[in-house]
Amino acid sequence: MIGIIGGSGLTRLSNLQITRREVVRTPYGEPSGALTFGSMNGHEVVFIARHGYGHTIPPHAVNYRANVWAMHAQRVSRLVSVASVGGIRTDFLPGALAVPDQIIDYTYGRMHSFFDSPEQPVTHIDFTQPYCEELRQALIDAAKLEGIPVIAEGVYAAAQGPRLETAAEINRMGRDGADMVGMTGMPEAALAREMGLCYASIAVVANWAAGRAGSAEAVDLDVIRSVLDEAMHKVRALLATLVDNHAD
């Protein structure tokens, strides 16, 4: 089964025929909300809004472990993240969609592993390629089938939030090789790897990152919502095609 974690701009899937909602208890506390089960093109899908269904949970306070554990408990095998980002590279303009292939983690103080209790052995995961290439290619193929332009690679910089970055921080990230910046990519991707889930992300560029192009002086927060609203129509179509062609 395919699981979908929705970020800013995607607190619900309007093309999901909902069959039930289920509150899931986890060893790591409460997930961001009840899991929503439904049918998309005749295939079962499970969805959760990362920031809560009222968008009340800031990025640094999301219980990433509970969300990923809950998905795994429902026998999700492929997990798609939808996340909004700021564009650093010149072709990452507002409204663009990207499927990142690498991550740089700038977050701190988050519960970033399932293997951190004294009762568990030290466990290392290989994270050379942080995203599942099979699912990444499936997302890219779905976009092509829908005629939706998509940037097929990119380095995602995971910032702490909830504040936006300074122009100097964005310049540093750009020098580090980052193409986009968001606040939720980590530890979600690493936790999915620890759970053995095939995980990939659709990054929706909501704005130019601080100090870049239209955000040279300031990031216009009022514009972000309208950009996301428009872009999410494409995301929903892409997800429907993905589910149609790659459901278990």
Backbone as CSV, one residue per row, in Angstrom:
resi,resn,N_x,N_y,N_z,CA_x,CA_y,CA_z,C_x,C_y,C_z
1,MET,0.844,-1.192,0.000,0.000,0.000,0.000,0.878,1.240,0.000
2,ILE,0.419,2.275,-0.675,1.129,3.541,-0.718,0.615,4.453,0.395
3,GLY,1.540,5.048,1.127,1.204,6.037,2.127,1.643,7.408,1.653
4,ILE,0.907,8.432,2.040,1.219,9.801,1.637,1.238,10.676,2.886
5,ILE,2.329,11.426,3.057,2.412,12.419,4.125,2.303,13.787,3.478
6,GLY,1.253,14.512,3.806,1.023,15.823,3.215,1.633,16.917,4.063
7,GLY,2.248,17.896,3.397,2.845,19.016,4.104,2.015,20.271,3.959
8,SER,2.655,21.425,4.097,1.955,22.700,3.952,1.295,22.770,2.578
9,GLY,0.015,23.111,2.561,-0.729,23.182,1.313,-1.455,21.906,0.967
10,LEU,-1.144,20.802,1.667,-1.812,19.535,1.367,-2.229,18.872,2.675
11,THR,-3.213,19.470,3.325,-3.733,18.900,4.567,-4.828,17.878,4.308
12,ARG,-5.259,17.777,3.062,-6.214,16.729,2.692,-6.062,16.437,1.208
13,LEU,-6.521,15.246,0.814,-6.501,14.855,-0.594,-7.927,14.893,-1.116
14,SER,-8.244,15.881,-1.922,-9.616,16.027,-2.412,-10.002,14.909,-3.371
15,ASN,-9.018,14.242,-3.976,-9.329,13.138,-4.893,-9.230,11.777,-4.212
16,LEU,-9.248,11.766,-2.890,-9.257,10.524,-2.130,-10.673,10.243,-1.645
17,GLN,-11.209,9.093,-2.025,-12.532,8.687,-1.554,-12.357,8.037,-0.186
18,ILE,-12.665,8.794,0.850,-12.371,8.361,2.211,-13.293,7.227,2.641
19,THR,-12.688,6.184,3.203,-13.456,5.057,3.728,-13.495,5.041,5.252
20,ARG,-12.412,5.486,5.888,-12.400,5.524,7.353,-11.212,6.337,7.837
21,ARG,-11.292,6.770,9.083,-10.164,7.393,9.765,-9.849,6.566,11.004
22,GLU,-8.600,6.447,11.313,-8.199,5.590,12.428,-7.133,6.279,13.263
23,VAL,-7.392,6.361,14.562,-6.404,6.882,15.497,-5.442,5.741,15.832
24,VAL,-4.165,5.963,15.609,-3.153,4.929,15.823,-2.281,5.320,17.008
25,ARG,-2.143,4.420,17.955,-1.247,4.630,19.095,0.117,4.053,18.731
26,THR,1.172,4.743,19.106,2.510,4.266,18.784,3.379,4.279,20.033
27,PRO,4.479,3.532,20.016,5.408,3.564,21.155,6.119,4.910,21.293
28,TYR,5.917,5.788,20.315,6.639,7.061,20.282,5.704,8.252,20.464
29,GLY,4.517,7.980,20.959,3.567,9.053,21.189,2.546,9.178,20.070
30,GLU,1.883,10.322,20.034,0.796,10.529,19.098,1.311,11.006,17.737
31,PRO,0.793,10.429,16.649,1.087,10.980,15.328,0.442,12.359,15.172
32,SER,0.668,12.977,14.031,0.139,14.320,13.789,-1.381,14.355,13.745
33,GLY,-2.008,13.221,13.560,-3.466,13.131,13.519,-3.878,11.719,13.186
34,ALA,-5.170,11.523,13.040,-5.672,10.209,12.645,-5.221,9.896,11.221
35,LEU,-4.976,8.617,10.950,-4.685,8.199,9.588,-5.991,8.177,8.800
36,THR,-5.942,8.695,7.589,-7.112,8.704,6.713,-6.928,7.645,5.646
37,PHE,-7.830,6.673,5.628,-7.786,5.601,4.638,-8.818,5.886,3.562
38,GLY,-8.472,5.546,2.343,-9.414,5.776,1.263,-8.976,5.108,-0.014
39,SER,-9.721,5.400,-1.063,-9.465,4.805,-2.368,-9.138,5.902,-3.373
40,MET,-8.095,5.672,-4.146,-7.720,6.583,-5.217,-7.579,5.745,-6.491
41,ASN,-8.448,6.020,-7.443,-8.480,5.216,-8.667,-8.643,3.726,-8.364
42,GLY,-9.393,3.431,-7.321,-9.679,2.050,-6.972,-8.613,1.374,-6.139
43,HIS,-7.578,2.099,-5.742,-6.484,1.527,-4.965,-6.464,2.136,-3.570
44,GLU,-6.205,1.295,-2.563,-6.204,1.781,-1.186,-4.976,2.649,-0.928
45,VAL,-5.196,3.748,-0.273,-4.146,4.700,0.080,-4.390,5.143,1.525
46,VAL,-3.304,5.427,2.241,-3.437,5.980,3.590,-2.700,7.315,3.621
47,PHE,-3.318,8.301,4.269,-2.821,9.674,4.247,-2.764,10.245,5.664
48,ILE,-1.758,11.079,5.910,-1.708,11.843,7.148,-1.173,13.237,6.834
49,ALA,-1.726,14.231,7.509,-1.243,15.607,7.362,-0.126,15.828,8.379
50,ARG,1.054,16.096,7.899,2.241,16.196,8.751,2.089,17.251,9.858
51,HIS,1.456,18.365,9.514,1.319,19.460,10.468,-0.030,19.449,11.188
52,GLY,-0.745,18.319,11.102,-2.081,18.237,11.667,-3.101,18.743,10.675
53,TYR,-4.345,18.304,10.829,-5.367,18.652,9.845,-5.796,20.113,9.937
54,GLY,-5.412,20.777,11.021,-5.653,22.211,11.115,-4.387,23.012,10.936
55,HIS,-3.326,22.347,10.495,-2.003,22.946,10.302,-1.560,23.681,11.569
56,THR,-1.500,22.943,12.672,-1.192,23.528,13.982,0.152,23.082,14.552
57,ILE,0.845,22.162,13.867,2.094,21.618,14.396,3.263,22.181,13.597
58,PRO,4.138,22.962,14.221,5.273,23.522,13.484,6.298,22.443,13.136
59,PRO,7.149,22.710,12.153,8.078,21.669,11.656,8.944,21.041,12.734
60,HIS,9.470,21.849,13.662,10.383,21.302,14.666,9.662,20.471,15.720
61,ALA,8.322,20.585,15.787,7.549,19.875,16.802,6.787,18.670,16.252
62,VAL,6.911,18.394,14.964,6.249,17.229,14.377,6.816,15.960,15.015
63,ASN,5.943,15.024,15.347,6.399,13.738,15.888,6.681,12.812,14.707
64,TYR,7.846,12.991,14.112,8.198,12.235,12.913,8.252,10.739,13.186
65,ARG,8.741,10.360,14.338,8.816,8.929,14.649,7.428,8.303,14.710
66,ALA,6.494,8.971,15.355,5.138,8.420,15.452,4.489,8.322,14.066
67,ASN,4.675,9.343,13.227,4.078,9.326,11.891,4.606,8.166,11.050
68,VAL,5.928,7.995,11.057,6.523,6.929,10.247,6.178,5.562,10.819
69,TRP,6.222,5.442,12.142,5.871,4.158,12.761,4.430,3.783,12.442
70,ALA,3.528,4.755,12.499,2.113,4.491,12.219,1.916,4.004,10.791
71,MET,2.616,4.615,9.856,2.528,4.163,8.465,3.047,2.735,8.315
72,HIS,4.182,2.462,8.939,4.754,1.120,8.872,3.809,0.091,9.481
73,ALA,3.135,0.456,10.570,2.219,-0.459,11.248,1.025,-0.823,10.364
74,GLN,0.714,0.042,9.397,-0.401,-0.229,8.477,0.057,-0.976,7.232
75,ARG,1.282,-1.481,7.266,1.874,-2.242,6.162,2.062,-1.406,4.894
76,VAL,2.302,-0.124,5.105,2.692,0.723,3.980,4.074,0.274,3.519
77,SER,4.240,0.089,2.216,5.547,-0.302,1.685,6.256,0.843,0.986
78,ARG,5.459,1.771,0.421,6.022,2.939,-0.249,5.403,4.192,0.346
79,LEU,6.266,5.115,0.730,5.820,6.307,1.444,6.247,7.551,0.672
80,VAL,5.261,8.357,0.280,5.518,9.581,-0.482,5.331,10.780,0.428
81,SER,6.329,11.629,0.472,6.253,12.881,1.217,5.964,14.022,0.256
82,VAL,5.049,14.899,0.645,4.824,16.146,-0.087,5.257,17.276,0.828
83,ALA,6.166,18.121,0.347,6.724,19.163,1.206,6.927,20.444,0.413
84,SER,6.674,21.568,1.044,6.943,22.857,0.400,8.386,23.271,0.681
85,VAL,8.993,23.941,-0.280,10.390,24.360,-0.149,10.563,25.767,-0.703
86,GLY,11.689,26.367,-0.361,12.112,27.606,-0.981,13.163,27.290,-2.030
87,GLY,13.125,27.986,-3.144,14.048,27.717,-4.229,15.368,28.447,-4.057
88,ILE,16.460,27.709,-4.099,17.792,28.294,-4.036,18.403,28.350,-5.433
89,ARG,18.378,27.230,-6.142,18.913,27.187,-7.507,18.012,27.982,-8.441
90,THR,18.567,28.548,-9.483,17.826,29.500,-10.313,16.623,28.897,-11.018
91,ASP,16.632,27.583,-11.279,15.481,26.978,-11.952,14.426,26.479,-10.968
92,PHE,14.662,26.656,-9.679,13.673,26.265,-8.663,12.791,27.478,-8.356
93,LEU,12.005,27.862,-9.347,11.173,29.048,-9.219,9.828,28.688,-8.599
94,PRO,9.139,29.641,-7.985,7.862,29.351,-7.326,6.875,28.647,-8.260
95,GLY,6.263,27.586,-7.740,5.315,26.789,-8.501,5.918,25.543,-9.110
96,ALA,7.240,25.456,-9.157,7.892,24.284,-9.736,7.782,23.081,-8.801
97,LEU,7.823,21.889,-9.386,7.858,20.649,-8.616,9.215,19.990,-8.820
98,ALA,9.734,19.386,-7.781,11.015,18.694,-7.864,10.932,17.377,-7.108
99,VAL,11.757,16.422,-7.528,11.882,15.136,-6.846,13.334,15.028,-6.384
100,PRO,13.635,15.454,-5.159,15.026,15.502,-4.697,15.678,14.127,-4.646
101,ASP,17.007,14.141,-4.808,17.755,12.891,-4.718,18.795,12.894,-3.611
102,GLN,19.006,14.058,-2.959,19.962,14.138,-1.863,19.474,15.103,-0.792
103,ILE,20.037,14.981,0.400,19.649,15.803,1.552,20.901,16.291,2.276
104,ILE,20.843,17.531,2.760,21.791,18.015,3.760,20.964,18.383,4.990
105,ASP,21.361,17.866,6.141,20.570,18.040,7.360,21.174,19.140,8.240
106,TYR,20.421,20.234,8.415,20.830,21.321,9.292,19.968,21.378,10.556
107,THR,19.140,20.378,10.787,18.249,20.404,11.942,18.999,20.003,13.211
108,TYR,18.377,20.250,14.354,18.984,19.893,15.633,17.879,19.672,16.666
109,GLY,18.172,18.843,17.649,17.265,18.637,18.770,16.027,17.825,18.446
110,ARG,15.962,17.228,17.277,14.795,16.412,16.916,15.062,14.944,17.251
111,MET,14.002,14.212,17.552,14.136,12.779,17.813,14.329,12.097,16.467
112,HIS,15.580,11.716,16.175,15.942,11.385,14.804,16.197,9.906,14.553
113,SER,15.928,9.041,15.538,16.170,7.619,15.326,15.221,6.784,16.170
114,PHE,14.909,5.587,15.654,14.169,4.602,16.440,15.123,3.816,17.344
115,PHE,16.414,3.908,17.077,17.399,3.091,17.794,18.197,3.956,18.769
116,ASP,17.518,4.493,19.768,18.210,5.390,20.692,17.938,5.069,22.156
117,SER,17.481,3.863,22.430,17.239,3.491,23.828,18.342,2.539,24.293
118,PRO,18.612,2.518,25.601,19.689,1.654,26.125,19.446,0.171,25.870
119,GLU,18.186,-0.216,25.662,17.865,-1.624,25.458,18.179,-2.100,24.041
120,GLN,18.481,-1.172,23.135,18.705,-1.529,21.739,20.183,-1.474,21.393
121,PRO,20.617,-2.366,20.519,22.019,-2.307,20.085,22.252,-1.083,19.206
122,VAL,23.503,-0.643,19.139,23.844,0.445,18.230,23.550,-0.006,16.803
123,THR,22.744,0.769,16.095,22.317,0.377,14.747,22.624,1.496,13.774
124,HIS,23.340,1.163,12.718,23.662,2.124,11.674,22.886,1.761,10.403
125,ILE,22.421,2.770,9.686,21.792,2.533,8.391,22.651,3.187,7.317
126,ASP,22.667,2.578,6.135,23.325,3.225,5.006,22.394,4.309,4.482
127,PHE,22.934,5.512,4.347,22.113,6.650,3.919,22.798,7.389,2.763
128,THR,23.645,6.657,2.043,24.358,7.258,0.913,23.382,7.870,-0.069
129,GLN,22.360,7.099,-0.397,21.276,7.579,-1.252,20.033,7.662,-0.374
130,PRO,19.664,8.848,0.110,18.632,8.951,1.145,17.210,8.657,0.666
131,TYR,16.986,8.694,-0.640,15.653,8.432,-1.176,15.644,7.104,-1.931
132,CYS,14.489,6.475,-1.955,14.297,5.225,-2.689,14.255,5.547,-4.185
133,GLU,15.245,5.063,-4.919,15.341,5.408,-6.338,14.160,4.861,-7.141
134,GLU,13.673,3.690,-6.772,12.512,3.119,-7.468,11.300,4.053,-7.375
135,LEU,11.042,4.573,-6.178,9.891,5.449,-5.991,10.145,6.819,-6.609
136,ARG,11.365,7.285,-6.543,11.704,8.545,-7.203,11.390,8.471,-8.697
137,GLN,11.818,7.408,-9.330,11.567,7.252,-10.764,10.081,7.093,-11.055
138,ALA,9.363,6.435,-10.157,7.911,6.287,-10.342,7.224,7.647,-10.296
139,LEU,7.673,8.528,-9.405,7.113,9.885,-9.341,7.433,10.674,-10.611
140,ILE,8.650,10.551,-11.074,9.051,11.243,-12.305,8.247,10.732,-13.499
141,ASP,8.067,9.422,-13.569,7.287,8.832,-14.667,5.831,9.279,-14.615
142,ALA,5.267,9.351,-13.401,3.881,9.794,-13.248,3.721,11.234,-13.722
143,ALA,4.703,12.063,-13.414,4.657,13.448,-13.870,4.690,13.525,-15.392
144,LYS,5.522,12.709,-16.000,5.602,12.692,-17.467,4.275,12.272,-18.083
145,LEU,3.657,11.250,-17.507,2.373,10.772,-18.025,1.304,11.851,-17.928
146,GLU,1.367,12.685,-16.902,0.397,13.758,-16.713,0.783,15.036,-17.452
147,GLY,1.970,15.025,-18.064,2.435,16.222,-18.743,2.792,17.347,-17.789
148,ILE,3.224,16.962,-16.588,3.574,17.948,-15.561,5.086,18.108,-15.530
149,PRO,5.603,19.301,-15.774,7.048,19.498,-15.687,7.541,19.233,-14.263
150,VAL,8.657,18.546,-14.161,9.210,18.236,-12.844,10.730,18.250,-12.935
151,ILE,11.380,18.798,-11.928,12.835,18.770,-11.839,13.213,17.433,-11.224
152,ALA,13.970,16.625,-11.949,14.137,15.214,-11.613,15.254,14.948,-10.610
153,GLU,15.835,15.987,-10.041,16.873,15.798,-9.028,17.011,17.099,-8.246
154,GLY,17.833,17.038,-7.221,18.071,18.237,-6.429,18.461,17.895,-5.014
155,VAL,19.219,18.786,-4.401,19.667,18.607,-3.022,18.760,19.415,-2.106
156,TYR,18.116,18.711,-1.196,17.182,19.306,-0.235,17.945,19.666,1.035
157,ALA,17.918,20.930,1.426,18.494,21.362,2.696,17.394,21.383,3.743
158,ALA,17.559,20.587,4.796,16.561,20.530,5.868,16.947,21.518,6.965
159,ALA,16.189,22.609,7.076,16.436,23.650,8.071,15.550,23.418,9.290
160,GLN,15.917,24.026,10.404,15.213,23.769,11.652,13.831,24.399,11.701
161,GLY,13.703,25.667,11.274,12.424,26.327,11.411,12.073,26.579,12.885
162,PRO,10.890,27.125,13.154,9.871,27.500,12.173,10.136,28.827,11.461
163,ARG,11.132,29.578,11.917,11.431,30.817,11.210,12.031,30.492,9.845
164,LEU,11.884,31.422,8.912,12.570,31.273,7.641,14.041,31.654,7.814
165,GLU,14.835,31.355,6.811,16.275,31.513,6.913,16.699,32.961,6.614
166,THR,17.898,33.316,7.029,18.478,34.594,6.625,19.088,34.438,5.237
167,ALA,19.316,35.567,4.587,19.949,35.521,3.269,21.341,34.899,3.362
168,ALA,22.064,35.184,4.440,23.404,34.611,4.609,23.343,33.094,4.778
169,GLU,22.319,32.612,5.498,22.168,31.161,5.662,21.884,30.500,4.325
170,ILE,21.051,31.124,3.519,20.759,30.567,2.192,22.022,30.564,1.330
171,ASN,22.808,31.625,1.405,24.066,31.646,0.655,24.985,30.510,1.085
172,ARG,25.025,30.270,2.384,25.831,29.144,2.882,25.313,27.813,2.339
173,MET,23.996,27.630,2.395,23.424,26.378,1.885,23.736,26.207,0.399
174,GLY,23.633,27.306,-0.339,23.957,27.235,-1.761,25.407,26.825,-1.985
175,ARG,26.318,27.358,-1.185,27.727,26.967,-1.295,27.924,25.499,-0.918
176,ASP,27.091,25.021,-0.001,27.159,23.606,0.398,26.620,22.669,-0.682
177,GLY,25.928,23.236,-1.669,25.390,22.416,-2.752,23.889,22.229,-2.731
178,ALA,23.192,22.930,-1.818,21.737,22.784,-1.730,21.037,23.521,-2.862
179,ASP,19.972,22.921,-3.376,19.159,23.514,-4.437,17.840,24.059,-3.927
180,MET,17.401,23.574,-2.774,16.112,23.960,-2.192,16.216,23.849,-0.688
181,VAL,15.339,24.534,0.018,15.366,24.469,1.467,13.955,24.246,1.998
182,GLY,13.845,23.308,2.933,12.574,23.031,3.594,12.825,22.754,5.063
183,MET,11.769,22.399,5.786,11.913,22.221,7.232,11.498,20.838,7.725
184,THR,11.080,19.957,6.812,10.514,18.684,7.278,11.169,17.443,6.669
185,GLY,12.177,17.629,5.828,12.775,16.481,5.148,13.528,15.536,6.066
186,MET,14.007,16.081,7.184,14.709,15.268,8.171,14.114,15.539,9.552
187,PRO,13.982,14.514,10.375,14.517,13.162,10.208,13.588,12.193,9.481
188,GLU,12.558,12.695,8.835,11.557,11.816,8.224,12.173,10.796,7.274
189,ALA,13.071,11.256,6.398,13.670,10.350,5.422,14.503,9.266,6.094
190,ALA,15.278,9.644,7.111,16.117,8.668,7.804,15.276,7.663,8.591
191,LEU,14.197,8.136,9.201,13.317,7.228,9.946,12.654,6.220,9.015
192,ALA,12.255,6.677,7.840,11.674,5.759,6.864,12.695,4.693,6.469
193,ARG,13.950,5.095,6.302,14.996,4.116,5.973,15.184,3.125,7.108
194,GLU,15.160,3.616,8.354,15.294,2.704,9.492,14.161,1.678,9.522
195,MET,12.979,2.086,9.089,11.825,1.191,9.074,11.762,0.326,7.816
196,GLY,12.697,0.535,6.902,12.713,-0.270,5.688,11.674,0.141,4.670
197,LEU,11.196,1.381,4.752,10.190,1.864,3.810,10.852,2.484,2.587
198,CYS,10.248,2.282,1.439,10.678,2.926,0.207,10.090,4.336,0.222
199,TYR,10.951,5.338,0.370,10.516,6.708,0.644,11.068,7.670,-0.397
200,ALA,10.208,8.560,-0.884,10.638,9.622,-1.794,9.747,10.833,-1.567
201,SER,10.156,11.961,-2.147,9.477,13.217,-1.849,9.135,13.995,-3.107
202,ILE,7.993,14.676,-3.061,7.646,15.697,-4.045,7.838,17.038,-3.349
203,ALA,8.800,17.813,-3.823,9.059,19.127,-3.251,8.359,20.182,-4.101
204,VAL,7.526,20.980,-3.464,6.777,22.028,-4.146,7.419,23.370,-3.797
205,VAL,7.945,24.057,-4.791,8.608,25.331,-4.540,7.547,26.394,-4.287
206,ALA,7.490,26.880,-3.053,6.473,27.857,-2.668,6.945,29.291,-2.851
207,ASN,8.267,29.489,-2.821,8.812,30.848,-2.860,10.298,30.771,-3.175
208,TRP,10.870,31.893,-3.572,12.322,31.992,-3.637,12.850,32.011,-2.213
209,ALA,13.952,31.319,-1.974,14.569,31.347,-0.656,15.065,32.763,-0.347
210,ALA,15.272,33.046,0.924,15.650,34.390,1.378,16.869,34.910,0.627
211,GLY,16.746,36.128,0.123,17.853,36.768,-0.570,17.944,36.443,-2.041
212,ARG,17.060,35.570,-2.547,17.111,35.157,-3.944,15.944,35.761,-4.724
213,ALA,16.234,36.287,-5.906,15.223,36.756,-6.877,14.114,37.549,-6.190
214,GLY,12.875,37.063,-6.270,11.742,37.787,-5.711,11.749,37.923,-4.203
215,SER,12.643,37.188,-3.535,12.769,37.301,-2.076,14.062,38.009,-1.686
216,ALA,14.563,38.866,-2.576,15.848,39.537,-2.334,15.825,40.367,-1.059
217,GLU,14.711,41.044,-0.812,14.602,41.894,0.377,13.820,41.230,1.505
218,ALA,12.821,40.440,1.145,11.985,39.744,2.135,11.179,38.666,1.430
219,VAL,10.783,37.657,2.193,9.912,36.601,1.652,8.470,37.041,1.852
220,ASP,7.721,37.128,0.765,6.322,37.554,0.823,5.459,36.368,1.242
221,LEU,5.130,36.303,2.524,4.365,35.166,3.044,2.955,35.104,2.480
222,ASP,2.397,36.245,2.099,1.032,36.267,1.570,0.933,35.581,0.216
223,VAL,2.023,35.582,-0.524,2.009,34.984,-1.862,2.133,33.468,-1.792
224,ILE,2.756,32.960,-0.728,3.061,31.532,-0.651,1.806,30.676,-0.761
225,ARG,0.742,31.047,-0.052,-0.466,30.226,-0.067,-1.058,30.107,-1.468
226,SER,-1.113,31.197,-2.209,-1.683,31.136,-3.555,-0.818,30.271,-4.474
227,VAL,0.497,30.345,-4.314,1.391,29.500,-5.105,1.160,28.033,-4.782
228,LEU,1.057,27.719,-3.487,0.830,26.329,-3.083,-0.527,25.823,-3.547
229,ASP,-1.554,26.648,-3.433,-2.891,26.225,-3.862,-2.885,25.821,-5.331
230,GLU,-2.204,26.591,-6.156,-2.144,26.291,-7.583,-1.308,25.042,-7.837
231,ALA,-0.183,24.938,-7.164,0.712,23.807,-7.391,0.108,22.490,-6.923
232,MET,-0.717,22.516,-5.885,-1.263,21.272,-5.341,-2.236,20.594,-6.297
233,HIS,-2.808,21.324,-7.234,-3.626,20.679,-8.267,-2.757,19.704,-9.068
234,LYS,-1.534,20.129,-9.378,-0.623,19.259,-10.106,-0.167,18.091,-9.243
235,VAL,0.068,18.352,-7.974,0.511,17.294,-7.067,-0.558,16.205,-6.951
236,ARG,-1.809,16.603,-6.814,-2.888,15.617,-6.685,-2.999,14.763,-7.952
237,ALA,-2.874,15.386,-9.111,-2.931,14.635,-10.371,-1.750,13.673,-10.468
238,LEU,-0.580,14.135,-10.076,0.613,13.285,-10.110,0.445,12.083,-9.180
239,LEU,-0.041,12.316,-7.981,-0.234,11.229,-7.019,-1.256,10.213,-7.516
240,ALA,-2.322,10.684,-8.127,-3.343,9.768,-8.649,-2.752,8.862,-9.720
241,THR,-1.924,9.424,-10.586,-1.291,8.617,-11.632,-0.276,7.644,-11.036
242,LEU,0.468,8.108,-10.036,1.403,7.210,-9.345,0.666,6.016,-8.758
243,VAL,-0.413,6.276,-8.032,-1.173,5.200,-7.390,-1.762,4.271,-8.447
244,ASP,-2.237,4.819,-9.539,-2.839,4.020,-10.603,-1.843,3.043,-11.209
245,ASN,-0.598,3.458,-11.300,0.411,2.641,-11.993,1.330,1.844,-11.083
246,HIS,1.332,2.185,-9.789,2.314,1.544,-8.910,1.711,1.052,-7.601
247,ALA,0.402,0.908,-7.529,-0.203,0.366,-6.308,0.150,-1.101,-6.161
248,ASP,0.224,-1.552,-4.919,0.520,-2.972,-4.658,-0.610,-3.850,-5.170
